[in-house]
Every structure is written in C-alpha cells, then in structure tokens.
Amino acid sequence: MNDMTVSLIVAVSENGVIGRAGGLPWRLSSDLKTFRRLTMDKPIVMGRKTFQSIGKPLDGRDNIVVTRDPTFEAPGISTCESVADALTLARVLAKTRGAEEIMVIGGAEVYERAFSVADRIYLTRVHAEVEGDRHFAPLDAAEWRETSREALPQGPKDDHASTLFVYDRQKQDA
Ligand SMILES: NC(=O)c1ccc[n+]([C@@H]2O[C@H](COP(=O)([O-])OP(=O)(O)OC[C@H]3O[C@@H](n4cnc5c(N)ncnc54)[C@H](OP(=O)(O)O)[C@@H]3O)[C@@H](O)[C@H]2O)c1
C-alpha cells in the first residue's frame, strides 16, 4: 500500500509558460507565499537548473536536487542521479519527518519525468500571456479532477492576478 502523495507544484501562464532564461517570467509574491505554505516541512524534489535559479536551499524542507553530474554538490542539499532515486529518497525523508506528501517543484524537465507518478498537482494559473522557453503541458480533463480553487488577487507585489487550482488524479476503476 502506498500512503505517500506525490505532488507537483507549478505556476503556469494562460499560454502554458513556466520559465524564461533560467528564471521565472513574473514577480508573484502571493504565489511564493502559497508555495512556501504548501511545501513547508516536506521533501522537495527539483532539477539542478531550478536549484541554481533559486540559489540556495529552501529552509524547513528536505532539498533534493536531481543531476546527472555525480560531482555536483552544495551545502544543505542531497543529490540524486535520477528522478526515481530522488522520489525514493524523498519517501524515506518524508517518513522520517512524519510528512505524507512529497513536493516536486520543477522545472520543466523534472515535471515531465515525475508526471506519470504524480497523484496531485497544485497549479497556480497566472492570468497573463507571457513569453518564455519552458512550458507545462495542458492537463487531460479525463485524467485529472479539479478538487479546489482559490483566487489569489493581484497584490502590490504581484505582476498579475492568479488562481490556485488543485487537481487530483482520477482513480481508475478496479
Ligand atoms: N513556474 C514554475 O512553477 C517553475 C517551477 C520551477 C522552475 N521553473 C522554471 O523552469 C526553468 C528550469 O526548468 P528546466 O526544465 O530548464 O530545468 P530543471 O528541470 O530545473 O533542471 C534540469 C536539470 O535537472 C537534471 N535532470 C533533469 N532530469 C533528470 C533526470 N531524469 N535524471 C537526472 N538528472 C536530471 C539535469 O541536471 P544536470 O544538467 O546537472 O545533469 C538537468 O539539466 C527555469 O526557467 C525556472 O525558473 C518554473
């Protein structure tokens, strides 16, 4: 029995963009606060490029970085050479800290790899059309059920308004 939820957490523009030139194509304080709340006290799995764009380990979370470079290391992180190994390590660390959810925080390459094993997606829809070079594919409505949504109105530190959607993978009939 698998009692651990594997979740992707991603912010996506109306036209499917998640990144530009190695960074985020917007400034969204409301979404960063939501991200912090949803990932706190859990293992987070990320690609090496996303780790380097953040620039430091995120506090209060087990930082697991996926890289094919066996020599890559940085203070405050664990590294794994595949997404599968990262999820295995994340399960162990989650159990150790009593968490029931593993958060996959990107980027595009790591989302693609983890997509098939994800149970849940926290998707912040950024209400803007932006240019970018990293994308998140549209969800198949037959596969994913929207279980909640919450408006994140545009505050003074937000470039755009956004909405946080939660999608759970539809259970297959036995
Ligand atoms: N909007 C959002 O919610 C969001 C979230 C996160 C990131 N982003 C954006 O997305 C962009 C980064 O995404 P990205 O796709 O370029 O990079 P990424 O997924 O963050 O990192 C890619 C790197 O991770 C390692 N990697 C990926 N898959 C692997 C695998 N299966 N096995 C072993 N190593 C693997 C490789 O590292 P090595 O090259 O070291 O081998 C690869 O070059 C940035 O613009 C970032 O700001 C957006």
Ligand as a Chemical Component Dictionary entry (heavy atoms), coordinates in Angstrom:
data_LIG
# 
_chem_comp.id                   LIG 
_chem_comp.type                 NON-POLYMER 
_chem_comp.pdbx_formal_charge   0 
_chem_comp.three_letter_code    LIG 
# 
loop_
_chem_comp_atom.comp_id 
_chem_comp_atom.atom_id 
_chem_comp_atom.alt_atom_id 
_chem_comp_atom.type_symbol 
_chem_comp_atom.charge 
_chem_comp_atom.model_Cartn_x 
_chem_comp_atom.model_Cartn_y 
_chem_comp_atom.model_Cartn_z 
_chem_comp_atom.pdbx_ordinal 
LIG N1  N1  N 0  6.721  28.355 -12.905 1  
LIG C1  C1  C 0  7.136  27.409 -12.065 2  
LIG O1  O1  O 0  6.348  26.928 -11.239 3  
LIG C2  C2  C 0  8.554  26.927 -12.125 4  
LIG C3  C3  C 0  9.000  26.000 -11.186 5  
LIG C4  C4  C 0  10.324 25.551 -11.274 6  
LIG C5  C5  C 0  11.150 26.043 -12.282 7  
LIG N2  N2  N 1  10.659 26.923 -13.180 8  
LIG C6  C6  C 0  11.482 27.429 -14.286 9  
LIG O2  O2  O 0  11.808 26.318 -15.127 10 
LIG C7  C7  C 0  13.106 26.565 -15.695 11 
LIG C8  C8  C 0  14.034 25.387 -15.359 12 
LIG O3  O3  O 0  13.496 24.197 -15.913 13 
LIG P1  P1  P 0  14.403 23.232 -16.814 14 
LIG O4  O4  O 0  13.496 22.223 -17.428 15 
LIG O5  O5  O -1 15.251 24.064 -17.706 16 
LIG O6  O6  O 0  15.408 22.608 -15.751 17 
LIG P2  P2  P 0  15.217 21.713 -14.427 18 
LIG O7  O7  O 0  14.166 20.670 -14.660 19 
LIG O8  O8  O 0  15.067 22.604 -13.250 20 
LIG O9  O9  O 0  16.650 21.070 -14.321 21 
LIG C9  C9  C 0  17.147 20.294 -15.385 22 
LIG C10 C10 C 0  18.357 19.571 -14.906 23 
LIG O10 O10 O 0  17.992 18.625 -13.910 24 
LIG C11 C11 C 0  18.730 17.426 -14.106 25 
LIG N3  N3  N 0  17.802 16.398 -14.544 26 
LIG C12 C12 C 0  16.586 16.554 -15.116 27 
LIG N4  N4  N 0  16.017 15.361 -15.369 28 
LIG C13 C13 C 0  16.887 14.433 -14.936 29 
LIG C14 C14 C 0  16.850 13.019 -14.911 30 
LIG N5  N5  N 0  15.787 12.337 -15.378 31 
LIG N6  N6  N 0  17.898 12.354 -14.402 32 
LIG C15 C15 C 0  18.967 13.040 -13.903 33 
LIG N7  N7  N 0  19.047 14.405 -13.904 34 
LIG C16 C16 C 0  18.016 15.073 -14.406 35 
LIG C17 C17 C 0  19.767 17.737 -15.148 36 
LIG O11 O11 O 0  20.851 18.323 -14.432 37 
LIG P3  P3  P 0  22.384 18.273 -14.945 38 
LIG O12 O12 O 0  22.420 19.100 -16.181 39 
LIG O13 O13 O 0  23.151 18.832 -13.793 40 
LIG O14 O14 O 0  22.696 16.811 -15.191 41 
LIG C18 C18 C 0  19.059 18.767 -15.996 42 
LIG O15 O15 O 0  19.929 19.589 -16.761 43 
LIG C19 C19 C 0  13.604 27.881 -15.124 44 
LIG O16 O16 O 0  13.246 28.917 -16.021 45 
LIG C20 C20 C 0  12.813 28.002 -13.835 46 
LIG O17 O17 O 0  12.672 29.336 -13.399 47 
LIG C21 C21 C 0  9.383  27.377 -13.123 48 
# 
loop_
_chem_comp_bond.comp_id 
_chem_comp_bond.atom_id_1 
_chem_comp_bond.atom_id_2 
_chem_comp_bond.value_order 
_chem_comp_bond.pdbx_ordinal 
LIG N1  C1  SING 1  
LIG C1  O1  DOUB 2  
LIG C1  C2  SING 3  
LIG C2  C3  SING 4  
LIG C2  C21 DOUB 5  
LIG C3  C4  DOUB 6  
LIG C4  C5  SING 7  
LIG C5  N2  DOUB 8  
LIG N2  C6  SING 9  
LIG N2  C21 SING 10 
LIG C6  O2  SING 11 
LIG C6  C20 SING 12 
LIG O2  C7  SING 13 
LIG C7  C8  SING 14 
LIG C7  C19 SING 15 
LIG C8  O3  SING 16 
LIG O3  P1  SING 17 
LIG P1  O4  DOUB 18 
LIG P1  O5  SING 19 
LIG P1  O6  SING 20 
LIG O6  P2  SING 21 
LIG P2  O7  DOUB 22 
LIG P2  O8  SING 23 
LIG P2  O9  SING 24 
LIG O9  C9  SING 25 
LIG C9  C10 SING 26 
LIG C10 O10 SING 27 
LIG C10 C18 SING 28 
LIG O10 C11 SING 29 
LIG C11 N3  SING 30 
LIG C11 C17 SING 31 
LIG N3  C12 SING 32 
LIG N3  C16 SING 33 
LIG C12 N4  DOUB 34 
LIG N4  C13 SING 35 
LIG C13 C14 SING 36 
LIG C13 C16 DOUB 37 
LIG C14 N5  SING 38 
LIG C14 N6  DOUB 39 
LIG N6  C15 SING 40 
LIG C15 N7  DOUB 41 
LIG N7  C16 SING 42 
LIG C17 O11 SING 43 
LIG C17 C18 SING 44 
LIG O11 P3  SING 45 
LIG P3  O12 DOUB 46 
LIG P3  O13 SING 47 
LIG P3  O14 SING 48 
LIG C18 O15 SING 49 
LIG C19 O16 SING 50 
LIG C19 C20 SING 51 
LIG C20 O17 SING 52 
# 
